[in-house]
């Protein structure tokens, strides 16, 4: 019988498989997307995500909100946005209503760069992540959404006492 001293000693085999599979899948997928974006579109995956997030907010978002959304430090977001500014894909502007707020705004060149990469990016996500899920896609999407909501609540409150997310199959 194999014994474990690490996390495997504290999780069931199924729990351990879920945990390590998630880690493997996220790391492999992120690496594949990074290689593709750098090779074919001369942008990193983080740069792509920032363009997507800014575009998804109507073309402008607060820098602080952007940092929260992509789960990165303000400094890392600032560095990445500075690189995007150097390429004229993003422009930073002081808010006209609050001088403490800096907004990131996507430029026309940024929209074109995003448009150029988006189809290939979506096709890769579909091929490598979504298609293998088959008929379980809706369940996986709901479950991961629940986990993300739970983690955000934990981060905000520092506690995990209430798992309030209920999946449709639960009463």
OpenMM code with the backbone's topology and positions (N, CA, C; nanometers):
from openmm import Vec3, app, unit

residues = "UNK UNK UNK UNK UNK UNK UNK UNK UNK UNK UNK UNK UNK UNK UNK UNK UNK UNK UNK UNK UNK UNK UNK UNK UNK UNK UNK UNK UNK UNK UNK UNK UNK UNK UNK UNK UNK UNK UNK UNK UNK UNK UNK UNK UNK UNK UNK UNK UNK UNK UNK UNK UNK UNK UNK UNK UNK UNK UNK UNK UNK UNK UNK UNK UNK UNK UNK UNK UNK UNK UNK UNK UNK UNK UNK UNK UNK UNK UNK UNK UNK UNK UNK UNK UNK UNK UNK UNK UNK UNK UNK UNK UNK UNK UNK UNK UNK UNK UNK UNK UNK UNK UNK UNK UNK UNK UNK UNK UNK UNK UNK UNK UNK UNK UNK UNK UNK UNK UNK UNK UNK UNK UNK UNK UNK UNK UNK UNK UNK UNK UNK UNK UNK UNK UNK UNK UNK UNK UNK UNK UNK UNK UNK UNK UNK UNK UNK UNK UNK UNK UNK UNK UNK UNK UNK UNK UNK UNK UNK UNK UNK UNK UNK UNK UNK UNK UNK UNK UNK UNK UNK".split()
positions = [
    Vec3(0.0841, -0.1183, 0.0000),
    Vec3(0.0000, 0.0000, 0.0000),
    Vec3(0.0889, 0.1250, 0.0000),
    Vec3(0.0537, 0.2195, -0.0842),
    Vec3(0.1283, 0.3436, -0.0937),
    Vec3(0.0791, 0.4404, 0.0127),
    Vec3(0.1720, 0.5038, 0.0778),
    Vec3(0.1348, 0.6087, 0.1727),
    Vec3(0.1870, 0.7410, 0.1191),
    Vec3(0.1188, 0.8465, 0.1583),
    Vec3(0.1557, 0.9801, 0.1143),
    Vec3(0.1784, 1.0674, 0.2355),
    Vec3(0.2727, 1.1570, 0.2253),
    Vec3(0.2977, 1.2519, 0.3328),
    Vec3(0.2428, 1.3904, 0.2984),
    Vec3(0.2191, 1.4152, 0.1714),
    Vec3(0.1717, 1.5466, 0.1283),
    Vec3(0.0204, 1.5547, 0.1260),
    Vec3(-0.0304, 1.6309, 0.0335),
    Vec3(-0.1748, 1.6528, 0.0225),
    Vec3(-0.2501, 1.5214, 0.0067),
    Vec3(-0.1886, 1.4237, -0.0601),
    Vec3(-0.2529, 1.2944, -0.0801),
    Vec3(-0.2873, 1.2227, 0.0495),
    Vec3(-0.2208, 1.2575, 0.1580),
    Vec3(-0.2517, 1.1971, 0.2878),
    Vec3(-0.3788, 1.2554, 0.3478),
    Vec3(-0.4274, 1.3631, 0.2931),
    Vec3(-0.5401, 1.4346, 0.3524),
    Vec3(-0.6632, 1.4386, 0.2627),
    Vec3(-0.6495, 1.3937, 0.1415),
    Vec3(-0.7615, 1.3924, 0.0476),
    Vec3(-0.7902, 1.2491, 0.0047),
    Vec3(-0.9144, 1.2254, -0.0350),
    Vec3(-0.9472, 1.0944, -0.0895),
    Vec3(-0.8811, 1.0831, -0.2271),
    Vec3(-0.8670, 0.9632, -0.2799),
    Vec3(-0.8094, 0.9500, -0.4140),
    Vec3(-0.8854, 1.0312, -0.5189),
    Vec3(-1.0166, 1.0353, -0.5091),
    Vec3(-1.0956, 1.1133, -0.6045),
    Vec3(-1.0700, 1.2622, -0.5867),
    Vec3(-1.0638, 1.3091, -0.4642),
    Vec3(-1.0343, 1.4496, -0.4385),
    Vec3(-0.8957, 1.4867, -0.4904),
    Vec3(-0.7994, 1.4007, -0.4649),
    Vec3(-0.6630, 1.4266, -0.5114),
    Vec3(-0.6572, 1.4295, -0.6636),
    Vec3(-0.7279, 1.3380, -0.7278),
    Vec3(-0.7317, 1.3349, -0.8750),
    Vec3(-0.7961, 1.4621, -0.9292),
    Vec3(-0.9056, 1.5083, -0.8652),
    Vec3(-0.9709, 1.6322, -0.9090),
    Vec3(-0.8754, 1.7500, -0.8965),
    Vec3(-0.8062, 1.7587, -0.7840),
    Vec3(-0.7142, 1.8693, -0.7583),
    Vec3(-0.5985, 1.8696, -0.8580),
    Vec3(-0.5314, 1.7574, -0.8726),
    Vec3(-0.4139, 1.7542, -0.9598),
    Vec3(-0.4545, 1.7659, -1.1071),
    Vec3(-0.5692, 1.7129, -1.1419),
    Vec3(-0.6176, 1.7264, -1.2800),
    Vec3(-0.6475, 1.8721, -1.3129),
    Vec3(-0.7077, 1.9436, -1.2176),
    Vec3(-0.7338, 2.0853, -1.2389),
    Vec3(-0.6031, 2.1613, -1.2579),
    Vec3(-0.5055, 2.1368, -1.1703),
    Vec3(-0.3760, 2.2028, -1.1843),
    Vec3(-0.3123, 2.1737, -1.3197),
    Vec3(-0.3093, 2.0465, -1.3566),
    Vec3(-0.2489, 2.0076, -1.4848),
    Vec3(-0.3202, 2.0744, -1.6016),
    Vec3(-0.4542, 2.0666, -1.6022),
    Vec3(-0.5313, 2.1216, -1.7138),
    Vec3(-0.5100, 2.2716, -1.7284),
    Vec3(-0.5151, 2.3435, -1.6181),
    Vec3(-0.4987, 2.4892, -1.6227),
    Vec3(-0.3588, 2.5254, -1.6720),
    Vec3(-0.2591, 2.4604, -1.6188),
    Vec3(-0.1213, 2.4931, -1.6584),
    Vec3(-0.0941, 2.4590, -1.8048),
    Vec3(-0.1373, 2.3421, -1.8477),
    Vec3(-0.1130, 2.3012, -1.9867),
    Vec3(-0.1883, 2.3923, -2.0826),
    Vec3(-0.3155, 2.4176, -2.0546),
    Vec3(-0.3949, 2.5026, -2.1429),
    Vec3(-0.3362, 2.6436, -2.1487),
    Vec3(-0.3013, 2.6995, -2.0344),
    Vec3(-0.2443, 2.8337, -2.0330),
    Vec3(-0.1154, 2.8385, -2.1145),
    Vec3(-0.0326, 2.7378, -2.1007),
    Vec3(0.0938, 2.7337, -2.1764),
    Vec3(0.0689, 2.7238, -2.3266),
    Vec3(-0.0250, 2.6387, -2.3666),
    Vec3(-0.0580, 2.6247, -2.5095),
    Vec3(-0.1110, 2.7559, -2.5664),
    Vec3(-0.1987, 2.8222, -2.4919),
    Vec3(-0.2525, 2.9499, -2.5387),
    Vec3(-0.1433, 3.0567, -2.5446),
    Vec3(-0.0540, 3.0546, -2.4467),
    Vec3(0.0571, 3.1507, -2.4446),
    Vec3(0.1451, 3.1336, -2.5686),
    Vec3(0.1823, 3.0105, -2.5974),
    Vec3(0.2679, 2.9830, -2.7136),
    Vec3(0.2005, 3.0302, -2.8413),
    Vec3(0.0733, 2.9964, -2.8565),
    Vec3(-0.0001, 3.0338, -2.9770),
    Vec3(-0.0110, 3.1855, -2.9920),
    Vec3(-0.0471, 3.2543, -2.8846),
    Vec3(-0.0638, 3.3995, -2.8926),
    Vec3(0.0684, 3.4703, -2.9204),
    Vec3(0.1755, 3.4287, -2.8547),
    Vec3(0.3059, 3.4914, -2.8769),
    Vec3(0.3536, 3.4640, -3.0191),
    Vec3(0.3409, 3.3396, -3.0627),
    Vec3(0.3900, 3.3015, -3.1953),
    Vec3(0.3109, 3.3676, -3.3078),
    Vec3(0.1787, 3.3629, -3.2972),
    Vec3(0.0947, 3.4075, -3.4080),
    Vec3(0.0474, 3.5523, -3.3984),
    Vec3(0.0472, 3.6096, -3.2761),
    Vec3(-0.0101, 3.7436, -3.2599),
    Vec3(0.0786, 3.8388, -3.1801),
    Vec3(0.1983, 3.7935, -3.1427),
    Vec3(0.2947, 3.8754, -3.0706),
    Vec3(0.2340, 3.9416, -2.9464),
    Vec3(0.1554, 3.8633, -2.8730),
    Vec3(0.1031, 3.9114, -2.7446),
    Vec3(0.1005, 3.7961, -2.6457),
    Vec3(0.1152, 3.8297, -2.5185),
    Vec3(0.1087, 3.7269, -2.4157),
    Vec3(-0.0370, 3.6960, -2.3840),
    Vec3(-0.0575, 3.5857, -2.3143),
    Vec3(-0.1936, 3.5500, -2.2747),
    Vec3(-0.2508, 3.6556, -2.1793),
    Vec3(-0.1686, 3.7087, -2.0893),
    Vec3(-0.2158, 3.8134, -1.9977),
    Vec3(-0.2540, 3.9393, -2.0761),
    Vec3(-0.1746, 3.9772, -2.1764),
    Vec3(-0.2090, 4.0931, -2.2591),
    Vec3(-0.3409, 4.0703, -2.3305),
    Vec3(-0.3586, 3.9493, -2.3843),
    Vec3(-0.4841, 3.9152, -2.4511),
    Vec3(-0.6010, 3.9274, -2.3534),
    Vec3(-0.5834, 3.8727, -2.2326),
    Vec3(-0.6918, 3.8778, -2.1337),
    Vec3(-0.7271, 4.0213, -2.0972),
    Vec3(-0.6276, 4.1065, -2.0852),
    Vec3(-0.6556, 4.2466, -2.0538),
    Vec3(-0.7336, 4.3116, -2.1674),
    Vec3(-0.6936, 4.2873, -2.2902),
    Vec3(-0.7693, 4.3411, -2.4036),
    Vec3(-0.9139, 4.2919, -2.4014),
    Vec3(-0.9334, 4.1629, -2.3734),
    Vec3(-1.0681, 4.1053, -2.3679),
    Vec3(-1.1497, 4.1715, -2.2573),
    Vec3(-1.0886, 4.1869, -2.1394),
    Vec3(-1.1613, 4.2447, -2.0257),
    Vec3(-1.1987, 4.3903, -2.0517),
    Vec3(-1.1058, 4.4682, -2.1057),
    Vec3(-1.1366, 4.6084, -2.1344),
    Vec3(-1.2448, 4.6156, -2.2422),
    Vec3(-1.2309, 4.5381, -2.3469),
    Vec3(-1.3308, 4.5346, -2.4529),
    Vec3(-1.4675, 4.4938, -2.3977),
    Vec3(-1.4678, 4.3969, -2.3078),
    Vec3(-1.5924, 4.3475, -2.2502),
    Vec3(-1.6636, 4.4480, -2.1609),
    Vec3(-1.5943, 4.5529, -2.1210),
    Vec3(-1.6539, 4.6594, -2.0410),
    Vec3(-1.6860, 4.7798, -2.1278),
    Vec3(-1.7106, 4.7564, -2.2539),
    Vec3(-1.7459, 4.8664, -2.3424),
    Vec3(-1.6274, 4.9478, -2.3884),
    Vec3(-1.5075, 4.8946, -2.3685),
    Vec3(-1.3880, 4.9622, -2.4166),
    Vec3(-1.3123, 5.0394, -2.3113),
    Vec3(-1.3668, 5.0465, -2.1889),
    Vec3(-1.2980, 5.1206, -2.0832),
    Vec3(-1.3296, 5.0575, -1.9477),
    Vec3(-1.2261, 5.0434, -1.8629),
    Vec3(-1.2444, 4.9869, -1.7296),
    Vec3(-1.1429, 5.0506, -1.6347),
    Vec3(-1.1812, 5.0606, -1.5084),
    Vec3(-1.0890, 5.1119, -1.4072),
    Vec3(-0.9734, 5.0140, -1.3917),
    Vec3(-0.8544, 5.0652, -1.3747),
    Vec3(-0.7364, 4.9807, -1.3560),
    Vec3(-0.7521, 4.8914, -1.2336),
    Vec3(-0.8060, 4.9441, -1.1252),
    Vec3(-0.8239, 4.8638, -1.0036),
    Vec3(-0.9219, 4.7496, -1.0270),
    Vec3(-1.0259, 4.7745, -1.1014),
    Vec3(-1.1235, 4.6700, -1.1337),
    Vec3(-1.0594, 4.5646, -1.2237),
    Vec3(-0.9786, 4.6082, -1.3163),
    Vec3(-0.9079, 4.5178, -1.4062),
    Vec3(-0.8176, 4.4232, -1.3266),
    Vec3(-0.7460, 4.4755, -1.2293),
    Vec3(-0.6577, 4.3932, -1.1456),
    Vec3(-0.7381, 4.2871, -1.0707),
    Vec3(-0.8533, 4.3256, -1.0163),
    Vec3(-0.9374, 4.2283, -0.9450),
    Vec3(-0.9887, 4.1211, -1.0398),
    Vec3(-1.0282, 4.1596, -1.1584),
    Vec3(-1.0861, 4.0640, -1.2522),
    Vec3(-0.9866, 3.9610, -1.3018),
    Vec3(-0.8636, 4.0016, -1.3243),
    Vec3(-0.7672, 3.9050, -1.3768),
    Vec3(-0.6827, 3.8422, -1.2669),
    Vec3(-0.7196, 3.8715, -1.1423),
    Vec3(-0.6520, 3.8103, -1.0269),
    Vec3(-0.5011, 3.8355, -1.0304),
    Vec3(-0.4661, 3.9614, -1.0488),
    Vec3(-0.3247, 3.9995, -1.0535),
    Vec3(-0.3043, 4.1225, -0.9664),
    Vec3(-0.1822, 4.1419, -0.9245),
    Vec3(-0.1503, 4.2600, -0.8444),
    Vec3(-0.1640, 4.3853, -0.9303),
    Vec3(-0.1874, 4.4961, -0.8623),
    Vec3(-0.1963, 4.6241, -0.9329),
    Vec3(-0.0672, 4.6519, -1.0091),
    Vec3(0.0466, 4.6164, -0.9494),
    Vec3(0.1758, 4.6408, -1.0147),
    Vec3(0.1889, 4.5605, -1.1439),
    Vec3(0.1476, 4.4339, -1.1406),
    Vec3(0.1561, 4.3500, -1.2608),
    Vec3(0.0633, 4.4014, -1.3702),
    Vec3(-0.0554, 4.4430, -1.3323),
    Vec3(-0.1490, 4.4980, -1.4307),
    Vec3(-0.0926, 4.6275, -1.4886),
    Vec3(-0.0363, 4.7106, -1.4043),
    Vec3(0.0233, 4.8360, -1.4511),
    Vec3(0.1351, 4.8092, -1.5506),
    Vec3(0.2228, 4.7135, -1.5199),
    Vec3(0.3316, 4.6780, -1.6126),
    Vec3(0.2774, 4.6261, -1.7452),
    Vec3(0.1775, 4.5405, -1.7380),
    Vec3(0.1216, 4.4826, -1.8607),
    Vec3(0.0519, 4.5891, -1.9434),
    Vec3(-0.0261, 4.6743, -1.8780),
    Vec3(-0.0943, 4.7823, -1.9492),
    Vec3(0.0078, 4.8789, -2.0090),
    Vec3(0.1185, 4.9018, -1.9411),
    Vec3(0.2232, 4.9894, -1.9966),
    Vec3(0.2774, 4.9310, -2.1267),
    Vec3(0.2966, 4.7985, -2.1317),
    Vec3(0.3416, 4.7350, -2.2571),
    Vec3(0.2358, 4.7512, -2.3663),
    Vec3(0.1098, 4.7384, -2.3285),
    Vec3(0.0016, 4.7554, -2.4259),
    Vec3(-0.0081, 4.9007, -2.4717),
    Vec3(0.0210, 4.9926, -2.3823),
    Vec3(0.0252, 5.1353, -2.4191),
    Vec3(0.1373, 5.1617, -2.5189),
    Vec3(0.2538, 5.1008, -2.4959),
    Vec3(0.3673, 5.1178, -2.5871),
    Vec3(0.3325, 5.0710, -2.7280),
    Vec3(0.2413, 4.9765, -2.7382),
    Vec3(0.2008, 4.9238, -2.8690),
    Vec3(0.0780, 4.9959, -2.9239),
    Vec3(0.0294, 5.0956, -2.8498),
    Vec3(-0.0905, 5.1724, -2.8855),
    Vec3(-0.2157, 5.0838, -2.8899),
    Vec3(-0.2211, 4.9844, -2.8005),
    Vec3(-0.3391, 4.8984, -2.7922),
    Vec3(-0.4302, 4.9403, -2.6782),
    Vec3(-0.3733, 5.0055, -2.5788),
    Vec3(-0.4461, 5.0544, -2.4615),
    Vec3(-0.3989, 5.1960, -2.4345),
    Vec3(-0.4891, 5.2770, -2.3839),
    Vec3(-0.4550, 5.4127, -2.3408),
    Vec3(-0.5026, 5.4258, -2.1970),
    Vec3(-0.4178, 5.4826, -2.1115),
    Vec3(-0.4577, 5.5093, -1.9726),
    Vec3(-0.4974, 5.6556, -1.9605),
    Vec3(-0.6074, 5.6774, -1.8880),
    Vec3(-0.6576, 5.8135, -1.8705),
    Vec3(-0.7083, 5.8320, -1.7287),
    Vec3(-0.6849, 5.9515, -1.6733),
    Vec3(-0.7451, 5.9860, -1.5450),
    Vec3(-0.8962, 5.9969, -1.5653),
    Vec3(-0.9718, 5.9522, -1.4680),
    Vec3(-1.1166, 5.9661, -1.4724),
    Vec3(-1.1531, 6.1138, -1.4693),
    Vec3(-1.2514, 6.1514, -1.5479),
    Vec3(-1.2949, 6.2917, -1.5490),
    Vec3(-1.3771, 6.3252, -1.4252),
    Vec3(-1.4277, 6.2235, -1.3558),
    Vec3(-1.5110, 6.2464, -1.2376),
    Vec3(-1.4387, 6.2217, -1.1062),
    Vec3(-1.3282, 6.1448, -1.1100),
    Vec3(-1.2544, 6.1127, -0.9870),
    Vec3(-1.1062, 6.1053, -1.0206),
    Vec3(-1.0315, 6.2051, -0.9764),
    Vec3(-0.8898, 6.2152, -1.0082),
    Vec3(-0.8048, 6.1010, -0.9548),
    Vec3(-0.8582, 6.0236, -0.8600),
    Vec3(-0.7834, 5.9097, -0.8050),
    Vec3(-0.7942, 5.7866, -0.8940),
    Vec3(-0.8871, 5.7875, -0.9868),
    Vec3(-0.9158, 5.6707, -1.0699),
    Vec3(-0.8470, 5.6829, -1.2049),
    Vec3(-0.7822, 5.5731, -1.2454),
    Vec3(-0.7217, 5.5656, -1.3783),
    Vec3(-0.7970, 5.4586, -1.4560),
    Vec3(-0.8384, 5.4943, -1.5758),
    Vec3(-0.9097, 5.4008, -1.6620),
    Vec3(-0.8188, 5.3511, -1.7730),
    Vec3(-0.8383, 5.2251, -1.8095),
    Vec3(-0.7723, 5.1690, -1.9273),
    Vec3(-0.8759, 5.1680, -2.0389),
    Vec3(-0.8372, 5.2218, -2.1534),
    Vec3(-0.9278, 5.2299, -2.2676),
    Vec3(-0.8621, 5.1612, -2.3861),
    Vec3(-0.9375, 5.0737, -2.4524),
    Vec3(-0.8831, 5.0053, -2.5697),
    Vec3(-0.8845, 5.1023, -2.6879),
    Vec3(-0.7795, 5.0994, -2.7664),
    Vec3(-0.7693, 5.1864, -2.8844),
    Vec3(-0.8169, 5.1096, -3.0077),
    Vec3(-0.8257, 5.1796, -3.1181),
    Vec3(-0.8632, 5.1143, -3.2438),
    Vec3(-0.7618, 5.0058, -3.2805),
    Vec3(-0.6338, 5.0348, -3.2597),
    Vec3(-0.5297, 4.9344, -3.2878),
    Vec3(-0.5427, 4.8151, -3.1932),
    Vec3(-0.5802, 4.8413, -3.0688),
    Vec3(-0.6023, 4.7331, -2.9730),
    Vec3(-0.7196, 4.6462, -3.0123),
    Vec3(-0.8271, 4.7100, -3.0596),
    Vec3(-0.9434, 4.6327, -3.1072),
    Vec3(-0.9048, 4.5459, -3.2267),
    Vec3(-0.8233, 4.5973, -3.3125),
    Vec3(-0.7802, 4.5197, -3.4295),
    Vec3(-0.6920, 4.4026, -3.3862),
    Vec3(-0.6012, 4.4256, -3.2932),
    Vec3(-0.5163, 4.3170, -3.2426),
    Vec3(-0.6020, 4.2095, -3.1757),
    Vec3(-0.7003, 4.2520, -3.0973),
    Vec3(-0.7911, 4.1575, -3.0319),
    Vec3(-0.8721, 4.0801, -3.1346),
    Vec3(-0.9263, 4.1503, -3.2299),
    Vec3(-1.0057, 4.0866, -3.3365),
    Vec3(-0.9219, 3.9839, -3.4116),
    Vec3(-0.7975, 4.0166, -3.4369),
    Vec3(-0.7075, 3.9274, -3.5097),
    Vec3(-0.6807, 3.7979, -3.4336),
    Vec3(-0.6699, 3.8064, -3.3012),
    Vec3(-0.6353, 3.6892, -3.2198),
    Vec3(-0.7563, 3.6112, -3.1703),
    Vec3(-0.8707, 3.6754, -3.1591),
    Vec3(-0.9861, 3.6172, -3.0891),
    Vec3(-1.0381, 3.4877, -3.1514),
    Vec3(-1.0499, 3.4811, -3.2821),
    Vec3(-1.1042, 3.3606, -3.3459),
    Vec3(-1.0168, 3.2387, -3.3207),
    Vec3(-0.8881, 3.2554, -3.3388),
    Vec3(-0.7945, 3.1454, -3.3161),
    Vec3(-0.7932, 3.1059, -3.1681),
    Vec3(-0.7950, 3.2054, -3.0791),
    Vec3(-0.7962, 3.1791, -2.9359),
    Vec3(-0.9201, 3.0979, -2.8985),
    Vec3(-1.0358, 3.1410, -2.9450),
    Vec3(-1.1608, 3.0692, -2.9147),
    Vec3(-1.1574, 2.9269, -2.9704),
    Vec3(-1.1048, 2.9105, -3.0908),
    Vec3(-1.0966, 2.7766, -3.1507),
    Vec3(-1.0059, 2.6854, -3.0683),
    Vec3(-0.8974, 2.7400, -3.0168),
    Vec3(-0.8060, 2.6605, -2.9337),
    Vec3(-0.8713, 2.6239, -2.8014),
    Vec3(-0.9397, 2.7177, -2.7389),
    Vec3(-1.0115, 2.6885, -2.6145),
    Vec3(-1.1164, 2.5807, -2.6397),
    Vec3(-1.1876, 2.5936, -2.7493),
    Vec3(-1.2892, 2.4924, -2.7847),
    Vec3(-1.2253, 2.3550, -2.8036),
    Vec3(-1.1192, 2.3496, -2.8807),
    Vec3(-1.0551, 2.2216, -2.9141),
    Vec3(-0.9888, 2.1555, -2.7929),
    Vec3(-0.9174, 2.2351, -2.7134),
    Vec3(-0.8391, 2.1767, -2.6047),
    Vec3(-0.9140, 2.1644, -2.4726),
    Vec3(-1.0131, 2.2487, -2.4480),
    Vec3(-1.0819, 2.2481, -2.3194),
    Vec3(-1.2284, 2.2071, -2.3302),
    Vec3(-1.3024, 2.2728, -2.4148),
    Vec3(-1.4474, 2.2549, -2.4148),
    Vec3(-1.4930, 2.1264, -2.4819),
    Vec3(-1.4376, 2.0949, -2.5977),
    Vec3(-1.4795, 1.9741, -2.6697),
    Vec3(-1.4601, 1.8460, -2.5879),
    Vec3(-1.3487, 1.8289, -2.5165),
    Vec3(-1.3333, 1.7060, -2.4373),
    Vec3(-1.4375, 1.6902, -2.3267),
    Vec3(-1.5021, 1.7993, -2.2865),
    Vec3(-1.6038, 1.7904, -2.1814),
    Vec3(-1.7347, 1.7318, -2.2329),
    Vec3(-1.7555, 1.7386, -2.3635),
    Vec3(-1.8747, 1.6795, -2.4232),
    Vec3(-2.0023, 1.7248, -2.3550),
    Vec3(-2.0860, 1.6275, -2.3196),
    Vec3(-2.2149, 1.6551, -2.2592),
    Vec3(-2.2071, 1.7065, -2.1168),
    Vec3(-2.0887, 1.7090, -2.0597),
    Vec3(-2.0726, 1.7567, -1.9216),
    Vec3(-2.0396, 1.9056, -1.9144),
    Vec3(-2.0341, 1.9714, -2.0289),
    Vec3(-1.9909, 2.1110, -2.0323),
    Vec3(-2.0750, 2.1998, -1.9411),
    Vec3(-2.2063, 2.1899, -1.9467),
    Vec3(-2.2922, 2.2751, -1.8638),
    Vec3(-2.2663, 2.2502, -1.7153),
    Vec3(-2.2528, 2.1253, -1.6771),
    Vec3(-2.2265, 2.0916, -1.5372),
    Vec3(-2.0911, 2.1449, -1.4933),
    Vec3(-1.9902, 2.1268, -1.5772),
    Vec3(-1.8563, 2.1765, -1.5439),
    Vec3(-1.8592, 2.3290, -1.5332),
    Vec3(-1.9263, 2.3959, -1.6264),
    Vec3(-1.9339, 2.5420, -1.6234),
    Vec3(-2.0015, 2.5899, -1.4951),
    Vec3(-2.1100, 2.5259, -1.4568),
    Vec3(-2.1802, 2.5654, -1.3344),
    Vec3(-2.0955, 2.5360, -1.2106),
    Vec3(-2.0303, 2.4217, -1.2101),
    Vec3(-1.9476, 2.3850, -1.0951),
    Vec3(-1.8304, 2.4804, -1.0788),
    Vec3(-1.7595, 2.5089, -1.1878),
    Vec3(-1.6459, 2.6008, -1.1792),
    Vec3(-1.6917, 2.7421, -1.1440),
    Vec3(-1.8084, 2.7825, -1.1916),
    Vec3(-1.8643, 2.9119, -1.1536),
    Vec3(-1.8918, 2.9179, -1.0043),
    Vec3(-1.9446, 2.8090, -0.9514),
    Vec3(-1.9706, 2.7995, -0.8079),
    Vec3(-1.8397, 2.8079, -0.7298),
    Vec3(-1.7395, 2.7352, -0.7741),
    Vec3(-1.6092, 2.7377, -0.7067),
    Vec3(-1.5500, 2.8787, -0.7116),
    Vec3(-1.5556, 2.9438, -0.8268),
    Vec3(-1.5012, 3.0798, -0.8390),
    Vec3(-1.5752, 3.1763, -0.7457),
    Vec3(-1.7083, 3.1658, -0.7408),
    Vec3(-1.7855, 3.2516, -0.6502),
    Vec3(-1.7464, 3.2260, -0.5048),
    Vec3(-1.7307, 3.0993, -0.4703),
    Vec3(-1.6918, 3.0616, -0.3348),
    Vec3(-1.5538, 3.1192, -0.3000),
    Vec3(-1.4607, 3.1102, -0.3937),
    Vec3(-1.3263, 3.1623, -0.3698),
    Vec3(-1.3267, 3.3141, -0.3556),
    Vec3(-1.4087, 3.3818, -0.4356),
    Vec3(-1.4185, 3.5278, -0.4223),
    Vec3(-1.4761, 3.5658, -0.2859),
    Vec3(-1.5779, 3.4925, -0.2402),
    Vec3(-1.6363, 3.5169, -0.1086),
    Vec3(-1.5328, 3.4911, 0.0003),
    Vec3(-1.4587, 3.3830, -0.0136),
    Vec3(-1.3539, 3.3509, 0.0825),
    Vec3(-1.2498, 3.4623, 0.0875),
    Vec3(-1.2069, 3.5071, -0.0288),
    Vec3(-1.1056, 3.6129, -0.0345),
    Vec3(-1.1573, 3.7410, 0.0306),
    Vec3(-1.2830, 3.7739, 0.0057),
    Vec3(-1.3404, 3.8971, 0.0605),
    Vec3(-1.3631, 3.8881, 0.2112),
    Vec3(-1.4050, 3.7702, 0.2585),
    Vec3(-1.4419, 3.7552, 0.3990),
    Vec3(-1.3403, 3.6784, 0.4815),
    Vec3(-1.2463, 3.6116, 0.4149),
    Vec3(-1.1479, 3.5329, 0.4871),
    Vec3(-1.2042, 3.4085, 0.5520),
    Vec3(-1.3209, 3.3631, 0.5062),
    Vec3(-1.3832, 3.2446, 0.5654),
    Vec3(-1.4557, 3.1639, 0.4582),
    Vec3(-1.4703, 3.0374, 0.4856),
    Vec3(-1.5387, 2.9465, 0.3927),
    Vec3(-1.6523, 2.8723, 0.4628),
    Vec3(-1.7164, 2.9357, 0.5587),
    Vec3(-1.8197, 2.8671, 0.6355),
    Vec3(-1.9435, 2.8352, 0.5528),
    Vec3(-1.9800, 2.9217, 0.4623),
    Vec3(-2.1036, 2.9046, 0.3872),
    Vec3(-2.0729, 2.8783, 0.2408),
    Vec3(-2.1092, 2.7605, 0.1956),
    Vec3(-2.1010, 2.7309, 0.0527),
    Vec3(-2.2438, 2.7429, 0.0016),
    Vec3(-2.2782, 2.8636, -0.0392),
    Vec3(-2.4175, 2.8947, -0.0714),
    Vec3(-2.4551, 2.8625, -0.2155),
    Vec3(-2.3592, 2.8311, -0.2977),
    Vec3(-2.3854, 2.8011, -0.4366),
    Vec3(-2.4484, 2.6627, -0.4488),
    Vec3(-2.5614, 2.6553, -0.5123),
    Vec3(-2.6294, 2.5283, -0.5332),
    Vec3(-2.6344, 2.4992, -0.6832),
    Vec3(-2.5923, 2.3816, -0.7189),
    Vec3(-2.5988, 2.3404, -0.8580),
    Vec3(-2.7405, 2.2964, -0.8893),
    Vec3(-2.7841, 2.3033, -1.0149),
    Vec3(-2.9212, 2.2708, -1.0520),
    Vec3(-2.9661, 2.1295, -1.0080),
    Vec3(-2.8758, 2.0351, -0.9990),
    Vec3(-2.9145, 1.8993, -0.9627),
    Vec3(-2.9394, 1.8846, -0.8134),
    Vec3(-2.9055, 1.9872, -0.7371),
    Vec3(-2.9265, 1.9815, -0.5925),
    Vec3(-3.0646, 2.0350, -0.5586),
    Vec3(-3.1247, 1.9834, -0.4490),
    Vec3(-3.2583, 2.0338, -0.4081),
    Vec3(-3.2521, 2.1743, -0.3570),
] * unit.nanometer
topology = app.Topology()
chain = topology.addChain("A")
for resn in residues:
    res = topology.addResidue(resn, chain)
    for name in ("N", "CA", "C"):
        topology.addAtom(name, app.Element.getBySymbol(name[0]), res)
